[in-house]
Amino acid sequence: MGDCRCGCGEPAENGDFIAGHSQKLTASLVKQVGGLFALQELVQSAQKYSCEEKSQEEFLDLIRRIFPVKKLR
């Protein structure tokens, strides 16, 4: 028995998640990247990078676009 993989910290007795919490994690990930299409693009880009169909620079450009650095004031 381990903690629920959604990050809530509750014990998950039968697997990785408490009932319904896999969707909670999915929604959190979609929100972090800015939407479902951005998540799809990130996954597809990672796959292409791992197969050497996308350069490191192209992959990093996408990551920087999805997760822009916020400049300190």
QUIBEL-V669784 format. One record per residue. N is the residue number from 1. RES is the residue in one small letter. D_FIRST is the distance of its C-alpha to the first C-alpha in whole Angstrom. Layout:
N:RES:D_FIRST  N:RES:D_FIRST
This chain:
1:m:0  2:g:4  3:d:7  4:c:9  5:r:11  6:c:15  7:g:15  8:c:15  9:g:12  10:e:11  11:p:7  12:a:6  13:e:5  14:n:7  15:g:8  16:d:9  17:f:10  18:i:11  19:a:14  20:g:17  21:h:16  22:s:16  23:q:20  24:k:20  25:l:19  26:t:22  27:a:24  28:s:23  29:l:24  30:v:27  31:k:28  32:q:28  33:v:30  34:g:32  35:g:32  36:l:31  37:f:34  38:a:33  39:l:30  40:q:31  41:e:34  42:l:31  43:v:29  44:q:33  45:s:34  46:a:31  47:q:32  48:k:35  49:y:35  50:s:33  51:c:35  52:e:38  53:e:40  54:k:39  55:s:41  56:q:39  57:e:41  58:e:41  59:f:37  60:l:37  61:d:40  62:l:37  63:i:34  64:r:37  65:r:38  66:i:35  67:f:34  68:p:37  69:v:38  70:k:39  71:k:42  72:l:42  73:r:45
